């Protein structure tokens, strides 16, 4: 006995597949705690970018704290050795990364951001402003 068709044609099957894939991506992003990406790829996703930067800052800060704790738990002899010196250099290299993440301007969400015109800006050509997006 032949199986009953779920979809009327191949196009319907493809639409169902794409919908399942979109749902899976949305569920994965929700599980990660990220805001959704905009539906139009030409619209900047500032809220998502800020959330990703905050997660990156937290991850680098966690690495630095754990590595520092590991370094502090070792003996002075270990700290003075080659491995201790390598870890110390690694910890020092993380500081500029954290400083760079802290120095990123948070104003991207409020203003147009680099290369994006705010609607009230006199530098924008007529009708180019993006308004409050993101």
Secondary structure in CASP SS format (residue, H / E / C, confidence):
PFRMAT SS
TARGET T0000
AUTHOR 0000-0000-0000
METHOD secondary structure of the structure
MODEL  1
X C 1.00
X C 1.00
X C 1.00
X C 1.00
X C 1.00
X C 1.00
X C 1.00
X C 1.00
X C 1.00
X H 1.00
X H 1.00
X H 1.00
X H 1.00
X H 1.00
X H 1.00
X H 1.00
X H 1.00
X H 1.00
X H 1.00
X H 1.00
X H 1.00
X H 1.00
X H 1.00
X H 1.00
X H 1.00
X H 1.00
X H 1.00
X H 1.00
X H 1.00
X H 1.00
X H 1.00
X H 1.00
X C 1.00
X C 1.00
X C 1.00
X C 1.00
X C 1.00
X C 1.00
X C 1.00
X C 1.00
X C 1.00
X C 1.00
X C 1.00
X C 1.00
X C 1.00
X H 1.00
X H 1.00
X H 1.00
X H 1.00
X H 1.00
X H 1.00
X H 1.00
X H 1.00
X H 1.00
X H 1.00
X H 1.00
X H 1.00
X H 1.00
X H 1.00
X H 1.00
X H 1.00
X H 1.00
X H 1.00
X H 1.00
X H 1.00
X H 1.00
X H 1.00
X H 1.00
X H 1.00
X H 1.00
X H 1.00
X H 1.00
X H 1.00
X C 1.00
X C 1.00
X H 1.00
X H 1.00
X H 1.00
X H 1.00
X H 1.00
X C 1.00
X H 1.00
X H 1.00
X H 1.00
X H 1.00
X H 1.00
X H 1.00
X H 1.00
X H 1.00
X H 1.00
X H 1.00
X H 1.00
X H 1.00
X H 1.00
X H 1.00
X H 1.00
X H 1.00
X H 1.00
X H 1.00
X H 1.00
X H 1.00
X H 1.00
X H 1.00
X C 1.00
X C 1.00
X H 1.00
X H 1.00
X H 1.00
X C 1.00
X C 1.00
X C 1.00
X C 1.00
X C 1.00
X C 1.00
X C 1.00
X C 1.00
X C 1.00
X C 1.00
X C 1.00
X C 1.00
X C 1.00
X C 1.00
X C 1.00
X C 1.00
X C 1.00
X C 1.00
X C 1.00
X C 1.00
X C 1.00
X C 1.00
X C 1.00
X C 1.00
X C 1.00
X C 1.00
END
